[in-house]
Amino acid sequence: MRLSYITKALSLILKDIGLVVFIPVIIALYYQDFNSSLPFITTGFITLFTSCLLNRAVKHSSVESLNDIKKSEALMIVSLAWLVFALVSTIPYLFFGLSPIDSLFEAVSGITTTGATVLQRFDYPKAMMFWRSFTQWLGGMGIIVLFVAILPQFAVAGRQMFFAEAPGPTEDKFTPRIKNTASALWVVYAGLTLLCIFCLWLAGMNPFDAVCNSLSTLSAGGFSPNPESIQGYHSEVINWIIIIFMFIAGTSFVLQSRVLTKRKLSLFWKSEEFRVYLFTLLFFSGLLGVNLIVHHSYNFYHSITSAFYQVLAVATSTGSSSDDYHQWCFSAKLLLFMCMFISSCSGSAGGGIKITRWILIFKYIKNELYKILHPNAVLTIKIDGKVVAFDVLRQTLFFVFCYFGIAALIAFLLTWIEQDIVIGVTASISAIGDIGPGFGTTIGPMGNYSSLHSISKFLYISLMLIGRLEIIPFLVLFHKDFWRIK
């Protein structure tokens, strides 16, 4: 591993992060709240100054050298990029009176699009509330994907870093020119965000809230400037707009880009992952809707709206709320708990295991059962008509094993610290899946994480980052060969 390459890449990334930090200053100036611009101006200059220092430290290293980057170096750059982005995002919150651990919690929850919050009040300046949602929007598509799209220096190295940030089950979604793929993804992402803003504004939401909620929805984040989340707007029309865009956020942006480019809606239906994603959401939404009618006497329209909203919010890891589901019956909450494991499509803004991995696992189980009856059978696993290599299957099984193993370990520790098994289990699953709210009055849909012990918050922060990086880059850090420094 060559430190000069890593330092050079980080200096470039920090430079762009520093420029991005100045954007909330525009919001502060627009609302004539000049004092709230100071945190972002200060943070921006600190970040740019750090970038210059790193650049001077490796001034002998050319930008072209980044094209010779190795996979281990790409993994290190991605891990460090998310860590420094978290630290930079933390600084503005310190100016607004949050403690260091709460500032870091809110920042990491933002960039990982988890949506868990420690805020107990929502009367902060608009620049800060915008920053919460904006960090989610940046993290939703992936900061490395953004830098690959806009930085010419990552033209070749971008492929390694692209894979390191989103180590999905397959790589067939990546084109030979990864920069074009990254650019196309961000065009679709930004276009859908603007469309969501326009729809929410037409539905009666004020412009500032429409912007913040759209940034959070398309990123599958969930932060809202309203203390009661989407429930606070008391509008079924707004609920359905958010439902539609949550569904879109959980769908592969690569697939969406391909549909728009080729102008063939049939490509959605040809995707096995999309079909499973759609039918799974319909199934659980239907069950929950019936449950709300039977046990809570909801009328048909309200039950369907609430069911679709909460199933999508949990399954896609968006985490916003149209109802206080803590007040629902046990069976309804059990269905939502199961939805925490559904996840969204590969290449989407959502977190979790991803639908493709579930498909591979169930097909593997089916084949193993068949081999018990027919030991000599030679079976393959296919997705969309393409045979999946055994290495991909092996990595998928390893990922899922580690996913539940890490979640179980942190759940045990959180339960021990908080002396509450509901908080321990649901917070752990919520963190590694980047979902946001858990269950119970404390961390439920209308609660927050402010009352948790500082150690619990630190564990939650760590698990959010691990979940966002999809575990593999984190686990590689523990291998001794990874730390061979040059």
C-alpha distance (Angstrom), angle and dihedral (degrees) to the residues before:
residue distance angle dihedral
M1 . . .
R2 3.80 . .
L3 3.80 113.9 .
S4 3.80 92.2 -161.5
Y5 3.83 91.0 61.9
I6 3.79 92.5 47.8
T7 3.80 93.3 46.4
K8 3.81 91.9 48.3
A9 3.81 92.5 50.4
L10 3.80 92.4 47.2
S11 3.79 91.5 50.4
L12 3.81 89.8 55.5
I13 3.81 92.4 46.2
L14 3.80 93.0 47.2
K15 3.79 90.7 51.0
D16 3.80 91.4 58.1
I17 3.81 93.1 42.0
G18 3.80 87.7 52.9
L19 3.80 91.3 54.0
V20 3.81 92.0 47.0
V21 3.82 91.0 54.1
F22 3.81 89.9 65.6
I23 3.84 92.6 63.6
P24 3.86 95.1 84.3
V25 3.82 86.8 57.2
I26 3.82 86.5 71.9
I27 3.82 89.5 56.4
A28 3.82 91.0 48.8
L29 3.81 92.1 50.2
Y30 3.81 92.3 45.8
Y31 3.80 91.2 55.8
Q32 3.83 90.6 39.9
D33 3.78 91.7 -121.2
F34 3.78 96.0 137.7
N35 3.81 95.4 169.1
S36 3.81 91.8 61.9
S37 3.82 90.4 57.7
L38 3.82 92.4 65.3
P39 3.85 96.5 75.2
F40 3.79 91.8 54.6
I41 3.80 95.5 42.7
T42 3.80 89.6 50.8
T43 3.80 93.0 46.0
G44 3.79 91.7 47.4
F45 3.80 93.8 53.0
I46 3.81 92.7 44.7
T47 3.81 89.9 52.6
L48 3.82 94.0 46.5
F49 3.81 91.0 47.3
T50 3.83 90.4 51.4
S51 3.79 89.2 49.3
C52 3.81 90.5 53.5
L53 3.81 91.6 49.3
L54 3.81 91.9 52.0
N55 3.78 91.1 46.2
R56 3.81 92.1 51.8
A57 3.81 90.4 48.0
V58 3.82 89.8 62.1
K59 3.80 100.7 27.9
H60 3.81 88.8 134.5
S61 3.82 89.4 62.8
S62 3.80 114.1 87.2
V63 3.78 124.3 -138.7
E64 3.81 90.2 -122.8
S65 3.79 89.5 63.3
L66 3.81 89.1 73.4
N67 3.80 88.6 73.3
D68 3.80 87.6 70.2
I69 3.80 92.2 60.1
K70 3.81 119.8 142.3
K71 3.80 128.0 -140.1
S72 3.81 93.3 -108.1
E73 3.81 89.8 52.0
A74 3.81 90.9 47.9
L75 3.80 90.2 52.6
M76 3.79 90.8 50.5
I77 3.82 92.6 47.7
V78 3.81 91.9 49.8
S79 3.81 92.9 48.1
L80 3.79 93.0 47.0
A81 3.81 92.4 43.5
W82 3.81 91.1 57.7
L83 3.79 91.0 44.6
V84 3.82 94.6 51.3
F85 3.80 90.4 43.0
A86 3.80 87.7 54.9
L87 3.79 92.1 49.5
V88 3.80 93.2 47.2
S89 3.82 90.8 47.6
T90 3.79 88.9 52.0
I91 3.81 96.7 59.8
P92 3.85 98.7 72.4
Y93 3.81 91.9 53.1
L94 3.80 90.1 57.4
F95 3.80 89.4 61.6
F96 3.82 90.2 55.1
G97 3.79 94.3 57.6
L98 3.81 103.4 -95.8
S99 3.79 117.7 139.4
P100 3.84 117.3 -110.7
I101 3.83 93.6 -103.4
D102 3.82 92.6 45.4
S103 3.81 90.8 46.5
L104 3.80 90.8 51.9
F105 3.81 90.8 45.3
E106 3.82 92.8 52.6
A107 3.80 92.0 44.4
V108 3.81 95.6 49.7
S109 3.80 91.0 43.2
G110 3.79 86.8 54.9
I111 3.79 101.4 47.3
T112 3.82 93.0 42.5
T113 3.84 89.5 48.6
T114 3.80 90.6 -126.2
G115 3.80 95.5 133.5
A116 3.80 96.9 -153.1
T117 3.79 109.1 141.6
V118 3.77 139.6 -162.1
L119 3.81 93.8 -164.3
Q120 3.79 114.2 122.2
R121 3.79 94.4 -178.9
F122 3.79 132.5 34.7
D123 3.79 103.0 -157.0
Y124 3.80 93.6 104.1
P125 3.82 120.2 128.5
K126 3.78 115.8 -75.5
A127 3.80 91.5 -116.6
M128 3.81 89.8 63.5
M129 3.81 93.9 45.0
F130 3.80 89.1 50.0
W131 3.82 89.9 49.5
R132 3.82 90.6 56.2
S133 3.79 92.4 55.8
F134 3.79 94.8 37.1
T135 3.82 92.8 56.3
Q136 3.80 88.0 52.8
W137 3.78 90.7 51.9
L138 3.80 91.6 51.0
G139 3.79 91.7 47.3
G140 3.81 94.9 44.2
M141 3.78 96.7 74.2
G142 3.80 92.2 27.7
I143 3.77 129.3 -97.5
I144 3.80 92.2 -120.7
V145 3.81 90.2 53.7
L146 3.80 86.9 53.0
F147 3.79 93.6 50.3
V148 3.79 92.6 45.6
A149 3.80 87.8 53.6
I150 3.81 97.3 49.0
L151 3.82 105.6 27.2
P152 3.83 114.8 77.2
Q153 3.81 88.4 -164.4
F154 3.82 89.3 72.5
A155 3.80 94.8 54.3
V156 3.82 95.1 120.1
A157 3.80 102.3 14.0
G158 3.79 88.6 53.8
R159 3.79 93.5 82.3
Q160 3.79 92.9 60.2
M161 3.81 92.0 45.0
F162 3.80 92.3 44.4
F163 3.79 90.3 56.6
A164 3.80 92.7 42.6
E165 3.81 92.1 55.8
A166 3.82 95.5 46.9
P167 3.83 109.3 23.9
G168 3.79 95.6 -178.1
P169 3.81 125.4 175.3
T170 3.81 93.3 -94.8
E171 3.77 137.1 26.2
D172 3.79 99.0 -153.3
K173 3.79 88.7 104.0
F174 3.80 90.1 71.0
T175 3.78 119.0 88.1
P176 3.81 122.0 -149.1
R177 3.82 88.4 -106.0
I178 3.77 99.4 56.6
K179 3.80 93.0 178.5
N180 3.82 89.6 63.4
T181 3.80 90.3 49.5
A182 3.81 92.1 50.6
S183 3.80 91.8 47.5
A184 3.81 92.2 48.9
L185 3.80 91.4 50.1
W186 3.79 92.1 52.6
V187 3.81 92.4 47.1
V188 3.81 90.7 54.8
Y189 3.81 91.4 42.6
A190 3.81 94.2 50.2
G191 3.80 93.1 42.9
L192 3.80 93.1 53.0
T193 3.80 90.3 47.2
L194 3.81 91.4 54.9
L195 3.81 90.0 47.8
C196 3.80 90.9 51.4
I197 3.82 91.0 50.0
F198 3.80 90.6 52.0
C199 3.83 93.2 47.9
L200 3.82 93.8 48.9
W201 3.80 90.7 47.6
L202 3.82 90.6 51.4
A203 3.82 88.7 49.8
G204 3.81 90.1 59.9
M205 3.79 103.6 -94.9
N206 3.80 113.8 139.4
P207 3.85 113.7 -106.4
F208 3.81 96.8 -109.6
D209 3.80 93.9 50.2
A210 3.81 90.3 43.8
V211 3.80 90.2 56.3
C212 3.81 95.0 45.9
N213 3.81 95.2 45.1
S214 3.80 92.0 46.3
L215 3.80 92.3 51.1
S216 3.81 88.8 50.9
T217 3.81 96.1 43.5
L218 3.82 99.3 50.1
S219 3.80 89.1 46.3
A220 3.83 90.8 50.5
G221 3.80 86.1 -123.0
G222 3.80 110.0 124.9
F223 3.80 104.1 -151.9
S224 3.80 110.8 142.6
P225 3.83 131.2 -178.5
N226 3.80 87.1 -134.8
P227 3.84 113.5 88.4
E228 3.84 89.7 -141.5
S229 3.80 92.8 49.5
I230 3.83 114.9 -135.6
Q231 3.81 90.1 -25.8
G232 3.80 87.0 70.8
Y233 3.82 92.4 69.3
H234 3.83 93.4 60.9
S235 3.80 94.1 -148.6
E236 3.80 127.5 127.5
V237 3.82 89.4 -164.1
I238 3.80 90.7 57.8
N239 3.81 89.2 46.6
W240 3.81 91.6 55.7
I241 3.79 92.9 46.3
I242 3.80 89.2 53.7
I243 3.83 90.1 45.3
I244 3.80 91.7 55.5
F245 3.79 94.3 47.5
M246 3.81 92.9 44.1
F247 3.80 87.7 55.8
I248 3.81 89.2 50.1
A249 3.81 91.5 47.9
G250 3.79 89.4 54.8
T251 3.82 92.2 50.8
S252 3.79 120.7 88.4
F253 3.81 109.9 -89.5
V254 3.79 87.9 -154.8
L255 3.81 88.9 59.4
Q256 3.79 91.2 45.2
S257 3.80 90.8 50.9
R258 3.80 90.3 49.8
V259 3.82 91.3 50.0
L260 3.81 91.5 50.5
T261 3.80 93.0 45.7
K262 3.81 95.9 48.1
R263 3.83 93.8 31.4
K264 3.81 92.2 -135.0
L265 3.81 117.3 133.2
S266 3.80 87.9 -174.7
L267 3.81 88.2 75.7
F268 3.80 87.8 75.2
W269 3.79 91.4 58.7
K270 3.81 92.5 44.9
S271 3.80 89.7 59.9
E272 3.80 109.5 91.8
E273 3.79 91.0 -160.5
F274 3.81 91.9 54.4
R275 3.82 92.1 49.3
V276 3.81 92.3 51.0
Y277 3.81 90.3 45.2
L278 3.82 91.9 51.5
F279 3.81 97.6 45.1
T280 3.81 93.5 44.0
L281 3.80 91.4 54.1
L282 3.81 91.7 45.9
F283 3.81 91.2 49.6
F284 3.80 96.3 50.9
S285 3.82 93.0 40.1
G286 3.80 89.8 53.1
L287 3.79 92.7 49.6
L288 3.79 92.3 47.7
G289 3.81 92.1 46.2
V290 3.80 91.7 54.5
N291 3.80 89.5 46.3
L292 3.82 92.0 54.1
I293 3.81 91.6 49.4
V294 3.80 93.6 49.1
H295 3.81 100.9 40.1
H296 3.80 103.6 27.2
S297 3.81 102.7 29.6
Y298 3.82 92.7 -125.3
N299 3.79 114.4 167.5
F300 3.81 115.4 -113.1
Y301 3.81 97.3 -99.9
H302 3.80 95.4 46.1
S303 3.80 92.6 45.3
I304 3.82 92.7 51.1
T305 3.81 91.8 46.0
S306 3.80 93.7 48.5
A307 3.80 92.8 43.3
F308 3.80 95.4 49.9
Y309 3.79 92.1 43.8
Q310 3.79 98.1 50.4
V311 3.81 95.6 39.8
L312 3.80 90.5 51.7
A313 3.81 93.1 42.6
V314 3.80 91.8 54.2
A315 3.82 99.8 34.6
T316 3.82 94.8 48.5
S317 3.83 90.5 41.3
T318 3.81 91.8 -120.5
G319 3.79 91.8 130.2
S320 3.81 101.0 -165.2
S321 3.81 118.7 131.7
S322 3.78 137.3 -135.5
D323 3.82 92.1 177.9
D324 3.77 137.2 26.4
Y325 3.80 95.2 -110.1
H326 3.80 89.4 -178.1
Q327 3.83 84.6 80.9
W328 3.81 92.5 54.8
C329 3.80 123.8 101.7
F330 3.79 122.8 -90.2
S331 3.82 95.5 -100.9
A332 3.82 91.7 53.3
K333 3.79 91.5 49.8
L334 3.80 90.0 46.9
L335 3.81 90.0 56.4
L336 3.80 90.4 50.5
F337 3.80 90.0 48.2
M338 3.81 88.8 55.8
C339 3.80 88.8 50.0
M340 3.81 89.0 61.8
F341 3.82 86.9 74.9
I342 3.81 98.4 46.4
S343 3.80 96.9 80.6
S344 3.80 128.0 178.3
C345 3.80 136.3 -87.7
S346 3.78 125.2 -64.2
G347 3.79 111.1 -96.6
S348 3.81 92.4 28.7
A349 3.79 130.3 115.1
G350 3.81 91.6 -108.5
G351 3.79 126.2 100.9
G352 3.77 133.4 -141.8
I353 3.78 132.4 74.6
K354 3.84 95.2 -41.8
I355 3.81 126.6 -125.2
T356 3.83 93.9 -103.0
R357 3.78 91.2 62.3
W358 3.81 91.4 50.5
I359 3.81 89.6 51.4
L360 3.81 91.0 51.5
I361 3.80 92.6 48.0
F362 3.81 95.0 49.6
K363 3.80 92.0 46.3
Y364 3.79 89.6 49.4
I365 3.82 90.9 51.4
K366 3.81 90.2 48.2
N367 3.81 91.2 51.8
E368 3.81 93.0 47.8
L369 3.80 91.3 51.6
Y370 3.80 89.8 49.4
K371 3.82 90.8 50.5
I372 3.80 90.6 56.4
L373 3.80 87.9 63.6
H374 3.83 95.2 34.9
P375 3.84 107.7 30.7
N376 3.82 94.4 176.9
A377 3.78 95.6 52.1
V378 3.82 116.9 121.3
L379 3.79 107.7 -146.0
T380 3.76 133.7 -179.7
I381 3.78 132.1 -165.5
K382 3.78 117.9 -129.9
I383 3.78 133.8 -171.9
D384 3.79 117.6 -168.5
G385 3.79 88.8 -9.2
K386 3.81 94.2 -56.2
V387 3.79 122.1 116.5
V388 3.79 112.6 -119.2
A389 3.80 113.5 -134.2
F390 3.79 117.5 -119.7
D391 3.82 90.6 -121.0
V392 3.80 89.7 59.4
L393 3.79 90.6 50.2
R394 3.80 91.5 47.7
Q395 3.81 91.4 50.7
T396 3.80 90.2 48.3
L397 3.80 92.5 53.4
F398 3.80 89.8 46.9
F399 3.82 91.0 49.8
V400 3.81 94.2 50.7
F401 3.81 92.2 45.7
C402 3.82 90.7 52.0
Y403 3.81 91.7 42.8
F404 3.79 93.8 58.4
G405 3.80 93.5 34.7
I406 3.81 93.7 55.8
A407 3.81 91.6 41.7
A408 3.83 90.8 51.7
L409 3.81 92.5 48.7
I410 3.81 93.7 50.2
A411 3.83 90.4 43.2
F412 3.81 89.2 56.4
L413 3.81 92.1 49.0
L414 3.82 93.8 45.8
T415 3.80 91.3 47.9
W416 3.80 90.2 50.5
I417 3.80 93.6 48.6
E418 3.81 97.8 41.6
Q419 3.83 95.7 34.4
D420 3.80 88.5 -136.3
I421 3.80 122.2 107.2
V422 3.81 93.8 -164.2
I423 3.79 91.3 56.3
G424 3.80 92.0 42.2
V425 3.80 97.2 51.0
T426 3.79 100.9 36.6
A427 3.81 94.3 41.5
S428 3.80 90.8 52.0
I429 3.80 93.9 49.6
S430 3.78 90.3 42.6
A431 3.81 92.1 52.3
I432 3.80 99.8 46.6
G433 3.80 90.6 43.4
D434 3.84 91.4 44.9
I435 3.81 88.8 -128.1
G436 3.82 102.4 136.9
P437 3.80 117.4 -150.5
G438 3.76 121.3 56.8
F439 3.80 130.3 -170.1
G440 3.79 131.6 -70.5
T441 3.78 133.9 47.4
T442 3.82 94.0 -72.8
I443 3.83 103.3 52.3
G444 3.80 98.4 11.6
P445 3.82 125.8 121.1
M446 3.82 93.3 -74.5
G447 3.81 95.6 34.6
N448 3.79 134.0 75.9
Y449 3.79 140.9 -143.6
S450 3.81 97.5 -113.6
S451 3.81 95.0 106.7
L452 3.81 95.2 55.9
H453 3.78 120.0 109.1
S454 3.82 115.1 -95.5
I455 3.81 90.5 -114.4
S456 3.81 89.7 53.0
K457 3.78 89.8 51.3
F458 3.80 91.0 50.5
L459 3.82 91.1 50.2
Y460 3.81 89.9 48.6
I461 3.82 90.8 49.4
S462 3.81 91.0 51.3
L463 3.79 92.3 48.1
M464 3.82 92.5 49.5
L465 3.80 90.5 55.7
I466 3.80 92.6 44.6
G467 3.80 90.6 50.9
R468 3.79 93.6 47.5
L469 3.81 92.0 50.5
E470 3.82 88.2 48.3
I471 3.81 93.4 -119.6
I472 3.83 99.5 -91.3
P473 3.85 98.1 89.5
F474 3.80 88.3 46.9
L475 3.81 95.3 50.6
V476 3.80 93.0 46.6
L477 3.80 88.8 61.8
F478 3.81 88.6 70.1
H479 3.81 95.0 59.0
K480 3.81 113.8 99.6
D481 3.82 93.3 -140.4
F482 3.78 89.0 60.9
W483 3.81 91.1 67.0
R484 3.79 99.5 57.9
I485 3.77 97.4 129.5
K486 3.79 124.6 -158.9
